[in-house]
Amino acid sequence: MVKKMFFLIMVLILTMTIFLTGCSEEKGVAPPEEKEKPNTMPIEKFNKLHDDQKLKNMKAITEVFGAADKVTQDDKGHTVWVYFDRVHYKSGNIGSLLFSFYTEEEYKKFMASMGLSGEYEEGMVAKIEPLTRERLKGLYGIE
């Protein structure tokens, strides 16, 4: 009788252990901070590309991100390229990107005001901003 009871208890403990172990593991699923967001890059990688001057003109940006999701103009008449949901942060938030480009005249004025000289390249970036999709849509009236 004692042996039967001991055997039943051992089977029960073994069954519960297997069941609880199976329930506690998420097989094949990475923790949220390790999941790669579709079509996005970590903001740190984006910042490194920017710091290394690898996003300095339209051609370079197209090589990294492809065609813009939206092309528009700002209130100063700059061409603006918008890329929705292209970077992600460690917090899990996703950011969109805005690239604004100089006109040749504006670039020369800017360089002169800084006491610098430099050749204008077609499609030189004037401003780069990571913003939320909603903020970009609001700023530029994008539907």
MDTraj code that builds the backbone (N, CA, C; nanometers):
import mdtraj as md
import numpy as np

residues = "MET VAL LYS LYS MET PHE PHE LEU ILE MET VAL LEU ILE LEU THR MET THR ILE PHE LEU THR GLY CYS SER GLU GLU LYS GLY VAL ALA PRO PRO GLU GLU LYS GLU LYS PRO ASN THR MET PRO ILE GLU LYS PHE ASN LYS LEU HIS ASP ASP GLN LYS LEU LYS ASN MET LYS ALA ILE THR GLU VAL PHE GLY ALA ALA ASP LYS VAL THR GLN ASP ASP LYS GLY HIS THR VAL TRP VAL TYR PHE ASP ARG VAL HIS TYR LYS SER GLY ASN ILE GLY SER LEU LEU PHE SER PHE TYR THR GLU GLU GLU TYR LYS LYS PHE MET ALA SER MET GLY LEU SER GLY GLU TYR GLU GLU GLY MET VAL ALA LYS ILE GLU PRO LEU THR ARG GLU ARG LEU LYS GLY LEU TYR GLY ILE GLU".split()
xyz = np.array([
    [0.0811, -0.1186, 0.0000],
    [0.0000, 0.0000, 0.0000],
    [0.0861, 0.1260, 0.0000],
    [0.1898, 0.1261, 0.0825],
    [0.2807, 0.2395, 0.0908],
    [0.3541, 0.2564, -0.0414],
    [0.3927, 0.1442, -0.1023],
    [0.4629, 0.1500, -0.2305],
    [0.3716, 0.2073, -0.3388],
    [0.2442, 0.1673, -0.3375],
    [0.1488, 0.2190, -0.4355],
    [0.1307, 0.3690, -0.4175],
    [0.1180, 0.4124, -0.2941],
    [0.0990, 0.5538, -0.2627],
    [0.2227, 0.6337, -0.3067],
    [0.3404, 0.5805, -0.2762],
    [0.4646, 0.6462, -0.3144],
    [0.4733, 0.6577, -0.4670],
    [0.4407, 0.5510, -0.5361],
    [0.4435, 0.5493, -0.6824],
    [0.3461, 0.6522, -0.7405],
    [0.2248, 0.6607, -0.6897],
    [0.1248, 0.7578, -0.7369],
    [0.1706, 0.9019, -0.7131],
    [0.2290, 0.9247, -0.5972],
    [0.2790, 1.0597, -0.5661],
    [0.3917, 1.0971, -0.6616],
    [0.4807, 1.0039, -0.6889],
    [0.5928, 1.0309, -0.7805],
    [0.5410, 1.0583, -0.9217],
    [0.4437, 0.9824, -0.9678],
    [0.3853, 1.0039, -1.1000],
    [0.3181, 1.1405, -1.1052],
    [0.2462, 1.1753, -0.9987],
    [0.1790, 1.3054, -0.9910],
    [0.2807, 1.4195, -0.9942],
    [0.3865, 1.4089, -0.9185],
    [0.4908, 1.5130, -0.9143],
    [0.5582, 1.5247, -1.0509],
    [0.5896, 1.4145, -1.1122],
    [0.6538, 1.4144, -1.2431],
    [0.5620, 1.4778, -1.3484],
    [0.4353, 1.4421, -1.3459],
    [0.3375, 1.4977, -1.4403],
    [0.3243, 1.6482, -1.4217],
    [0.3156, 1.6944, -1.2985],
    [0.3033, 1.8385, -1.2715],
    [0.4297, 1.9120, -1.3159],
    [0.5449, 1.8525, -1.2916],
    [0.6708, 1.9158, -1.3317],
    [0.6765, 1.9324, -1.4830],
    [0.6413, 1.8295, -1.5551],
    [0.6418, 1.8371, -1.7023],
    [0.5414, 1.9413, -1.7493],
    [0.4236, 1.9399, -1.6914],
    [0.3192, 2.0347, -1.7305],
    [0.3627, 2.1786, -1.7029],
    [0.4127, 2.2049, -1.5836],
    [0.4527, 2.3418, -1.5480],
    [0.5717, 2.3893, -1.6291],
    [0.6661, 2.3023, -1.6570],
    [0.7811, 2.3392, -1.7393],
    [0.7357, 2.3748, -1.8801],
    [0.6476, 2.2950, -1.9346],
    [0.5956, 2.3218, -2.0694],
    [0.5181, 2.4514, -2.0757],
    [0.4450, 2.4862, -1.9724],
    [0.3653, 2.6097, -1.9707],
    [0.4509, 2.7332, -1.9534],
    [0.5619, 2.7209, -1.8835],
    [0.6411, 2.8393, -1.8519],
    [0.7339, 2.8812, -1.9650],
    [0.7599, 2.7941, -2.0594],
    [0.8499, 2.8272, -2.1683],
    [0.7725, 2.8719, -2.2909],
    [0.8191, 2.9802, -2.3538],
    [0.7643, 3.0229, -2.4824],
    [0.8632, 2.9767, -2.5875],
    [0.8355, 2.8642, -2.6436],
    [0.9298, 2.8057, -2.7380],
    [0.9394, 2.8875, -2.8665],
    [1.0635, 2.9228, -2.9045],
    [1.0861, 2.9914, -3.0303],
    [1.0489, 3.1386, -3.0318],
    [1.0153, 3.1972, -2.9191],
    [0.9770, 3.3375, -2.9155],
    [1.0822, 3.4136, -2.8366],
    [1.1406, 3.5142, -2.8995],
    [1.2424, 3.5954, -2.8333],
    [1.1756, 3.6940, -2.7386],
    [1.2433, 3.7331, -2.6323],
    [1.1883, 3.8375, -2.5454],
    [1.1640, 3.9636, -2.6266],
    [1.0699, 4.0484, -2.5865],
    [1.0328, 4.1668, -2.6650],
    [1.1511, 4.2540, -2.7056],
    [1.2495, 4.2734, -2.6168],
    [1.3601, 4.3623, -2.6499],
    [1.4510, 4.3036, -2.7573],
    [1.4397, 4.1740, -2.7842],
    [1.5242, 4.1128, -2.8849],
    [1.4531, 4.0932, -3.0182],
    [1.3225, 4.1136, -3.0229],
    [1.2496, 4.0956, -3.1478],
    [1.2880, 4.2046, -3.2464],
    [1.3157, 4.1654, -3.3674],
    [1.3444, 4.2623, -3.4733],
    [1.2123, 4.3129, -3.5295],
    [1.1980, 4.4417, -3.5368],
    [1.0764, 4.5002, -3.5919],
    [1.0840, 4.4922, -3.7438],
    [0.9756, 4.4552, -3.8106],
    [0.9810, 4.4434, -3.9563],
    [1.0143, 4.5772, -4.0219],
    [1.1059, 4.5742, -4.1174],
    [1.1441, 4.6930, -4.1954],
    [1.2008, 4.8061, -4.1112],
    [1.2533, 4.7767, -3.9951],
    [1.3128, 4.8829, -3.9143],
    [1.4567, 4.8481, -3.8802],
    [1.5307, 4.9504, -3.8400],
    [1.6663, 4.9297, -3.7914],
    [1.6739, 4.9944, -3.6531],
    [1.7633, 4.9479, -3.5697],
    [1.7787, 5.0116, -3.4383],
    [1.8192, 5.1584, -3.4555],
    [1.7684, 5.2446, -3.3698],
    [1.7999, 5.3875, -3.3789],
    [1.9506, 5.4100, -3.3668],
    [2.0189, 5.3240, -3.2932],
    [2.1643, 5.3369, -3.2800],
    [2.2343, 5.3184, -3.4149],
    [2.1867, 5.2236, -3.4943],
    [2.2443, 5.2009, -3.6277],
    [2.2163, 5.3212, -3.7179],
    [2.0938, 5.3732, -3.7114],
    [2.0587, 5.4926, -3.7886],
    [2.1491, 5.6098, -3.7497],
    [2.1664, 5.6320, -3.6191],
    [2.2507, 5.7420, -3.5724],
    [2.3950, 5.7253, -3.6184],
    [2.4437, 5.6016, -3.6213],
    [2.5809, 5.5771, -3.6687],
    [2.5922, 5.6097, -3.8176],
    [2.4936, 5.5692, -3.8976],
    [2.4941, 5.6040, -4.0403],
    [2.4971, 5.7556, -4.0581],
    [2.4179, 5.8247, -3.9789],
    [2.4129, 5.9710, -3.9862],
    [2.5465, 6.0319, -3.9448],
    [2.6013, 5.9866, -3.8311],
    [2.7294, 6.0386, -3.7819],
    [2.8437, 6.0123, -3.8793],
    [2.8385, 5.8991, -3.9485],
    [2.9431, 5.8628, -4.0441],
    [2.9213, 5.9240, -4.1825],
    [2.8272, 6.0193, -4.1932],
    [2.7983, 6.0891, -4.3196],
    [2.7493, 5.9944, -4.4298],
    [2.6823, 5.8856, -4.3917],
    [2.6331, 5.7907, -4.4910],
    [2.4893, 5.8201, -4.5325],
    [2.4362, 5.9325, -4.4838],
    [2.3016, 5.9770, -4.5215],
    [2.3077, 6.1240, -4.5623],
    [2.4105, 6.1614, -4.6390],
    [2.4346, 6.3028, -4.6663],
    [2.3622, 6.3584, -4.7878],
    [2.3085, 6.2705, -4.8739],
    [2.2367, 6.3197, -4.9916],
    [2.1302, 6.2187, -5.0354],
    [2.0523, 6.2584, -5.1345],
    [1.9416, 6.1750, -5.1805],
    [1.9881, 6.0365, -5.2255],
    [2.0992, 6.0310, -5.2961],
    [2.1487, 5.9027, -5.3469],
    [2.1832, 5.8083, -5.2325],
    [2.2534, 5.8584, -5.1325],
    [2.2927, 5.7757, -5.0188],
    [2.1708, 5.7265, -4.9409],
    [2.0733, 5.8141, -4.9229],
    [1.9512, 5.7767, -4.8503],
    [1.8750, 5.6688, -4.9260],
    [1.8665, 5.6838, -5.0581],
    [1.7970, 5.5846, -5.1401],
    [1.8667, 5.4494, -5.1324],
    [1.9988, 5.4495, -5.1268],
    [2.0729, 5.3238, -5.1159],
    [2.0418, 5.2510, -4.9850],
    [2.0194, 5.3264, -4.8781],
    [1.9916, 5.2656, -4.7481],
    [1.8435, 5.2299, -4.7326],
    [1.7545, 5.3225, -4.7684],
    [1.6120, 5.3061, -4.7384],
    [1.5229, 5.2807, -4.8603],
    [1.5764, 5.2924, -4.9805],
    [1.4935, 5.2773, -5.0994],
    [1.4144, 5.4043, -5.1255],
    [1.3097, 5.3921, -5.2054],
    [1.2268, 5.5084, -5.2391],
    [1.1497, 5.5560, -5.1158],
    [1.1303, 5.6866, -5.1079],
    [1.0563, 5.7447, -4.9957],
    [0.9114, 5.6981, -4.9993],
    [0.8521, 5.6865, -4.8815],
    [0.7099, 5.6521, -4.8730],
    [0.6231, 5.7697, -4.9164],
    [0.6736, 5.8901, -4.8948],
    [0.5996, 6.0114, -4.9315],
    [0.7010, 6.1205, -4.9639],
    [0.6770, 6.1914, -5.0729],
    [0.7591, 6.3076, -5.1092],
    [0.6675, 6.4287, -5.1035],
    [0.7117, 6.5319, -5.0325],
    [0.6297, 6.6517, -5.0164],
    [0.7219, 6.7731, -5.0054],
    [0.6665, 6.8868, -4.9667],
    [0.7462, 7.0076, -4.9457],
    [0.7099, 7.0683, -4.8117],
    [0.8070, 7.1361, -4.7501],
    [0.7767, 7.2073, -4.6267],
    [0.7422, 7.3522, -4.6584],
    [0.7172, 7.4312, -4.5551],
    [0.6749, 7.5704, -4.5746],
    [0.7837, 7.6595, -4.6341],
    [0.9090, 7.6133, -4.6369],
    [1.0190, 7.6888, -4.6969],
    [1.0458, 7.6451, -4.8404],
    [0.9684, 7.5510, -4.8897],
    [0.9859, 7.5034, -5.0256],
    [1.0876, 7.3926, -5.0422],
    [1.1379, 7.3396, -4.9297],
    [1.2328, 7.2288, -4.9378],
    [1.1615, 7.1017, -4.9803],
    [1.2304, 7.0209, -5.0569],
    [1.1806, 6.8867, -5.0849],
    [1.1975, 6.8061, -4.9570],
    [1.0942, 6.7319, -4.9212],
    [1.0960, 6.6510, -4.7992],
    [1.0614, 6.5077, -4.8356],
    [1.1455, 6.4167, -4.7895],
    [1.1188, 6.2747, -4.8055],
    [1.0788, 6.2194, -4.6701],
    [0.9736, 6.1380, -4.6696],
    [0.9246, 6.0764, -4.5465],
    [0.9303, 5.9247, -4.5619],
    [0.9851, 5.8610, -4.4598],
    [0.9892, 5.7152, -4.4514],
    [0.9159, 5.6760, -4.3230],
    [0.8054, 5.6051, -4.3369],
    [0.7269, 5.5657, -4.2204],
    [0.7844, 5.4404, -4.1548],
    [0.7878, 5.4436, -4.0218],
    [0.8201, 5.3262, -3.9395],
    [0.9494, 5.2572, -3.9828],
    [1.0617, 5.3295, -3.9770],
    [1.1892, 5.2743, -4.0245],
    [1.2923, 5.2507, -3.9146],
    [1.2733, 5.3061, -3.7955],
    [1.3684, 5.2834, -3.6860],
    [1.2917, 5.2375, -3.5624],
    [1.3602, 5.1618, -3.4781],
    [1.2977, 5.1248, -3.3509],
    [1.3944, 5.1550, -3.2365],
    [1.3332, 5.1823, -3.1227],
    [1.4057, 5.2171, -3.0015],
    [1.4040, 5.0978, -2.9059],
    [1.4934, 5.0989, -2.8086],
    [1.4970, 4.9904, -2.7097],
    [1.3655, 4.9801, -2.6336],
    [1.2952, 5.0901, -2.6207],
    [1.1674, 5.0908, -2.5496],
    [1.0590, 5.0142, -2.6253],
    [1.0853, 4.9854, -2.7539],
    [0.9859, 4.9189, -2.8366],
    [0.9120, 5.0162, -2.9273],
    [0.9291, 5.1464, -2.9038],
    [0.8647, 5.2455, -2.9903],
    [0.9270, 5.2435, -3.1287],
    [0.8456, 5.2798, -3.2272],
    [0.8913, 5.2832, -3.3659],
    [0.8872, 5.4271, -3.4140],
    [0.9913, 5.4681, -3.4874],
    [0.9995, 5.6043, -3.5393],
    [1.0006, 5.6070, -3.6907],
    [0.9497, 5.7181, -3.7429],
    [0.9535, 5.7450, -3.8861],
    [1.0627, 5.8486, -3.9101],
    [1.1039, 5.8637, -4.0355],
    [1.2157, 5.9525, -4.0670],
    [1.1748, 6.0613, -4.1647],
    [1.2271, 6.1799, -4.1416],
    [1.2070, 6.2934, -4.2308],
    [1.3444, 6.3397, -4.2784],
    [1.3586, 6.3564, -4.4088],
    [1.4797, 6.4121, -4.4673],
    [1.4385, 6.5344, -4.5472],
    [1.5003, 6.6481, -4.5180],
    [1.4735, 6.7722, -4.5903],
    [1.6015, 6.8098, -4.6645],
    [1.5882, 6.8613, -4.7870],
    [1.7049, 6.8848, -4.8724],
    [1.7244, 7.0326, -4.9059],
    [1.8503, 7.0748, -4.9126],
    [1.8866, 7.2113, -4.9491],
    [1.8585, 7.2396, -5.0964],
    [1.8293, 7.3646, -5.1246],
    [1.8416, 7.4138, -5.2615],
    [1.9859, 7.4614, -5.2743],
    [2.0366, 7.4759, -5.3951],
    [2.1754, 7.5191, -5.4127],
    [2.1983, 7.6581, -5.3538],
    [2.1055, 7.7503, -5.3798],
    [2.1181, 7.8876, -5.3259],
    [2.1227, 7.8870, -5.1742],
    [2.0324, 7.8133, -5.1147],
    [2.0243, 7.8083, -4.9692],
    [2.1517, 7.7495, -4.9086],
    [2.2052, 7.6463, -4.9717],
    [2.3271, 7.5846, -4.9227],
    [2.4426, 7.6849, -4.9252],
    [2.4557, 7.7574, -5.0355],
    [2.5643, 7.8553, -5.0463],
    [2.5497, 7.9662, -4.9424],
    [2.4270, 8.0122, -4.9188],
    [2.4021, 8.1143, -4.8151],
    [2.4377, 8.0619, -4.6775],
    [2.3971, 7.9386, -4.6498],
    [2.4266, 7.8777, -4.5204],
    [2.5773, 7.8675, -4.4991],
    [2.6492, 7.8179, -4.5972],
    [2.7945, 7.8029, -4.5850],
    [2.8626, 7.9382, -4.5664],
    [2.8181, 8.0391, -4.6412],
    [2.8755, 8.1731, -4.6286],
    [2.8498, 8.2286, -4.4888],
    [2.7305, 8.2059, -4.4353],
    [2.6974, 8.2581, -4.3017],
    [2.7835, 8.1940, -4.1932],
    [2.8331, 8.0738, -4.2202],
    [2.9186, 8.0029, -4.1250],
    [3.0664, 8.0310, -4.1509],
    [3.0949, 8.1123, -4.2542],
    [3.2337, 8.1410, -4.2888],
    [3.3042, 8.0224, -4.3517],
    [3.2271, 7.9355, -4.4141],
    [3.2826, 7.8146, -4.4747],
    [3.2614, 7.8167, -4.6250],
    [3.3308, 7.7309, -4.6928],
    [3.3056, 7.7129, -4.8348],
    [3.2972, 7.5628, -4.8595],
    [3.2210, 7.5265, -4.9567],
    [3.2073, 7.3849, -4.9885],
    [3.1198, 7.3707, -5.1099],
    [3.1458, 7.2678, -5.1849],
    [3.0694, 7.2435, -5.3063],
    [2.9323, 7.1878, -5.2733],
    [2.8340, 7.2386, -5.3442],
    [2.6984, 7.1863, -5.3319],
    [2.6884, 7.0582, -5.4127],
    [2.6327, 6.9552, -5.3521],
    [2.6040, 6.8302, -5.4226],
    [2.4534, 6.8211, -5.4391],
    [2.4093, 6.7752, -5.5528],
    [2.2660, 6.7610, -5.5775],
    [2.2019, 6.6770, -5.4674],
    [2.0953, 6.7282, -5.4101],
    [2.0209, 6.6524, -5.3091],
    [2.0866, 6.6460, -5.1737],
    [2.1619, 6.7487, -5.1362],
    [2.2266, 6.7490, -5.0044],
    [2.1228, 6.7644, -4.8945],
    [2.1408, 6.6888, -4.7886],
    [2.0476, 6.6899, -4.6759],
    [2.0673, 6.8149, -4.5913],
    [1.9566, 6.8830, -4.5648],
    [1.9588, 6.9988, -4.4759],
    [1.9189, 6.9582, -4.3344],
    [1.8253, 6.8650, -4.3237],
    [1.7749, 6.8269, -4.1920],
    [1.7323, 6.6802, -4.1938],
    [1.7615, 6.6118, -4.0830],
    [1.7176, 6.4744, -4.0626],
    [1.6502, 6.4682, -3.9271],
    [1.5293, 6.4136, -3.9229],
    [1.4588, 6.4003, -3.7959],
    [1.3881, 6.2657, -3.7866],
    [1.4083, 6.1941, -3.6761],
    [1.3227, 6.0788, -3.6494],
    [1.2007, 6.1275, -3.5703],
    [1.0823, 6.1033, -3.6210],
    [0.9576, 6.1463, -3.5576],
    [0.8576, 6.0317, -3.5611],
    [0.7490, 6.0489, -3.4896],
    [0.6439, 5.9479, -3.4976],
    [0.5673, 5.9659, -3.6277],
    [0.5040, 5.8600, -3.6721],
    [0.4212, 5.8637, -3.7931],
    [0.3144, 5.9723, -3.7801],
    [0.2494, 5.9780, -3.6642],
    [0.1418, 6.0748, -3.6429],
    [0.1933, 6.2186, -3.6517],
    [0.3109, 6.2442, -3.5939],
    [0.3700, 6.3787, -3.5971],
    [0.4027, 6.4207, -3.7409],
    [0.4601, 6.3303, -3.8186],
    [0.4921, 6.3603, -3.9575],
    [0.3651, 6.3886, -4.0378],
    [0.2640, 6.3082, -4.0176],
    [0.1386, 6.3294, -4.0901],
    [0.0796, 6.4645, -4.0540],
    [0.0851, 6.5018, -3.9267],
    [0.0331, 6.6302, -3.8823],
    [0.1113, 6.7479, -3.9389],
    [0.2424, 6.7360, -3.9406],
    [0.3280, 6.8451, -3.9901],
    [0.3075, 6.8727, -4.1388],
    [0.2884, 6.7657, -4.2157],
    [0.2842, 6.7800, -4.3601],
    [0.1483, 6.7483, -4.4211],
    [0.0483, 6.7320, -4.3392],
    [-0.0871, 6.7061, -4.3913],
    [-0.0950, 6.5798, -4.4744],
    [-0.0197, 6.4791, -4.4358],
    [-0.0166, 6.3533, -4.5099],
    [-0.1331, 6.2668, -4.4649],
    [-0.2027, 6.2126, -4.5609],
    [-0.3155, 6.1219, -4.5295],
    [-0.2695, 5.9805, -4.5253],
])
top = md.Topology()
chain = top.add_chain()
for i, resn in enumerate(residues, 1):
    res = top.add_residue(resn, chain, resSeq=i)
    for name in ("N", "CA", "C"):
        top.add_atom(name, md.element.get_by_symbol(name[0]), res)
traj = md.Trajectory(xyz[None], top)
